Amino acid sequence: SPDGERIVFTSGRSGNNELWLMDGDGSAPTALTSNGAENVNLPGRAWCPGNDRIVFASDVESENDEIFSMASDGSDRQRLTTTHARNWEPSWSPDCRQIVFQSDRSGNWDIWRMNADGSNPVRLTDDPADDWQPNWSPDGTTIVFQSNRSGNWDIWTMDVNGRSLTNVTSDPAEDTDPSWSPDGEWIVYSSDRSGGEGDIWAIQAGGGTPTQITDDPAYDGAPSWSPDGNRIAFESKRSGNLDIWVVNAPSSVAFAWPDWARTARIAGASFELEDSEADIDARLDALAAQNVSVVLADSPWGWSYSAWVDDAEFYAVRDLVTTMVQKAHARGLKVVMYQTGLELTSTPERNPGPEHPDWPQRSLDGQPILFNDISSDQEHWLEEGEWDLWASPCSSYRQFSLDRVREMVRTGIDGLWVDTVYLQHSIGDHKDLWPSTDPCSVAAFRAATGLDVPTAEDWDNPAWQRWIVWRHWQMADYLLALKEAARQVNPDLVFFEENWNADTSGATYYANEPAEYLAYPDLSTGHEVSTIGDRVDRGETGMQGATLDQWLAFRTMIAFARAADRGKPSWILTYGYRPRDSAQLAGMVLAEGGNFYETQGPEMAGTVGTAYRTQLFGWIAAHENALYGGGSAAQVGLVYSPRNRDLLDSGSGDYYDVQDSTHFAAYRAAANLLYRAHVPFDVVLDTDTAAFDRYAVLILPEVWGMDDATAAALRAFPGQLITIGNTGWYDEWLNERDENALAGVAQRHFATVNSALVAAADTGLLSTSAPPEIQMGLRRTPDGYALVLVNTAAAPTDAFTLDLRLPDGVTIMAAHLSTPEGTETDVAFAISGDSHTVHLEVPAGVDTLALLTLTTQSRNEGQAPPADSRG
């Protein structure tokens, strides 16, 4: 029921199928129909809160099944369809104005849509295969259904007009009975992929790694989510009969990213034990006045060995944080607490080693990662003489840190930002450490692989390759344990791991790969993305003076971040120098749909200017629906492979230097060409096979190695494949294949990345006269489209033209340009004669950053497009 207190279900207990109602605990069953006919409701959106009516299928008035609705007490039955066909599985739209259902009235099982009174039926699918069990998404934009068009039952989605078909599951198993989570982020369904008769599974709405919810040899099916997202009702034969059961939704599935995290405007602040309440008040007042919405709060607990291990200091800091959080919440601010994950620093007179000898990571030659000879010139957060300890995630430090995290979460913080979950490879003068060979890590590696830790760096050694890949798992395992410990105290807490590796070989060396967390929808990454000069304290100047190639490398790193965090917010920490380069950095982040963390290098709690921050964040807040309410409109996917970076490139590839890499160099070169040509594209991970079908074109730049699952997904890809170099000739461990994994698949092949790639990849979605110094991020919004414009040049832009191809049946009603500096102007546009393209004339004067919004409207057949806005 809409209030979650009751369950409507179909039962044959009276000898035929009738609709029944019972309380959520199974008590007080009451028959809603009692007519001797076959009456069946669809799990999901059969009961609409807006009109308190239940929609169902029945043969009560005819030999065939028709669609009916009735009041929730069983009264006022109304027939909505009159056909000579079968009409099944109806589902309400969220506003109760329309109903989607399956029907064979066309001679084939297809999905149809009609008004709530049964008028204006519209066929949405037209495929020789069967399309069944449609359910309308909570936001009203998408319909999920099952189809056997791929040869077996899979879960598919489409928009409410039958377009934008997406294969959400692609598995040889039978995936059926889909319905939505109340936030629209997940789809729950039944599948026999685990080998039984059917279990309940859930998958993110955009695809990804599915989560198994039930595991029983008997059949479990027809799942439906409770309105609060905490429970899932389903039918099961586990008792011998077909009964209704309820299970708690797993924490990773029940968790929904709150709106404040998706629209966050982030700034840092440090709080010390010496702070008075007046100090805390002043700091928080300033942040609130600067239009900050999320405070990334640091304290001694974030990094200090003594604040972690000494109870008196720890609890004093905890009390400080409790006070600060209460004050922040009173001002409407959210607090996400900074902590170092595996690094602790201590004063010169206190060496942590003798106190906790099992804690340190150990280098490949067995030396503890514990140093006191690193200067602030080498690492800005350290002073020479201080002890810098890097802890092993499987030592006794693990349980100690989990317990401390639980205590800190009790302060009421809204989230955690966990930094330094790395195996420290190079710091100060200590290079090529390759940890960790501490006893518990050695034992864990042997248990997982059956291998001994290698004794020397050797990229041709299979054991070394396994070691490199396994270390990613070790970091993910520790972070997941921290997350679960925190969520035991606060199930709604947001959790970010800070990661400065982006798409570079840093992930290979330091063992923390952002792409590892794609499979965990309740854990995201705070990406620390370096500029060409972060050390402002030593005279460096952020991105001031950056070349276009350097700007495009920066943007590619942000695009990678969004690929690694698909479906989740990406918080981007980067370091400006002055308002101009900071605004350009913000533009690149916003162009890819990320959240900007404003500061000045190298400090996390700095700013390039309070007036600038106030202006920028106020502007972002005013446009957050356009910036964060939709998603990328790109039709091209550029495939990036962390495994190829690890094993093929063997540690080559840095932020702004491709070095001696192969895959990394080709991927960065392809991104550069596409950005220069204004071809909208997304980075997509090679492991994210569920995302492939979002695109019309996939580009694989020197993806030499791929596993069989990725190869199968690429062979099934219905769009255009573009392969470069030796793509597909090796498996995931770089063992050469007898035959290319993509042999026989239609593809456009290039020996190297070159300019011809642009023409091959361009779908004609967007064209412009703007120079490449003006970068554009094209996004869909609830109202139409948004283009984030970023001017990387030193002077304001000249006027330029822009043409955008429109979907069938869509027209532009208005175009508007806005800048943080206060420019608000309507933009002239004209619709082409065939109504498929809008031509815009963007005025001169964009200094650093602008937002061009296009308001669209569905155009009925025969309706003329709007008049030329130029008059």
Secondary structure, 3 states (H helix, E strand, C coil): CCCCCEEEEEECCCCCCEEEEEECCCCCCEECCCCCCCEECCCCCCEECCCCEEEEEECCCCCCCEEEEEECCCCCCEECCCCCCCEEEEEECCCCCEEEEEECCCCCCEEEEEECCCCCCEECCCCCCCEEEEEECCCCCEEEEEECCCCCCEEEEEECCCCCCEECCCCCCCEEEEEECCCCCEEEEEECCCCCCCEEEEEECCCCCCEECCCCCCCEEEEEECCCCCEEEEEECCCCCCEEEEEECCHHHHCCCCHHHHCCCEEEEECCCCCCHHHHHHHHHHHHHCCCCEEEEECHHHCEHHHHHCHHHHHHHHHHHHHHHHHHHHCCCEEEEEEECCEEEECCCCCHHHHCCCCECECCCCCECEECCCCCCCCCCCCCCCEEEEECCCCCHHHHHHHHHHHHHCCCCCEEEEECCCCCCCECCECCCCCCCCHHHHHHHHHHHCCCCCCCCCCCCHHHHHHHHHHHHHHHHHHHHHHHHHHHHCCCCEEEEEECCCCCCHHHHHCCCHHHHHHCCCCEEEEECCCCCCCHHHCCCCCCCCCHHHHHHHHHHHHHHHHHCCCCCCEEECCECCHHHHHHHHHHHHHCCCEEECCECCCCCCCCCHHHHHHHHHHHHHCHHHHHCCEECCCEEEEECHHHHHHCCCCCCECCECCCCCHHHHHHHHHHHHHHCCCCEEEEECCCHHHHHHCCEEEEECCCECCHHHHHHHHCCCCEEEEECCCCCECCCCCECCCCCCCCCCCEEECCCCCHHHHHHCCCCEEECCCCCEEEEEEEECCEEEEEEEECCCCCCCCEEEEEECCCCEEEEEEEEECCCCCEEECEEEECCCCCEEEEEECCCCCCEEEEEEEEEECCCCCCCCCCCCC
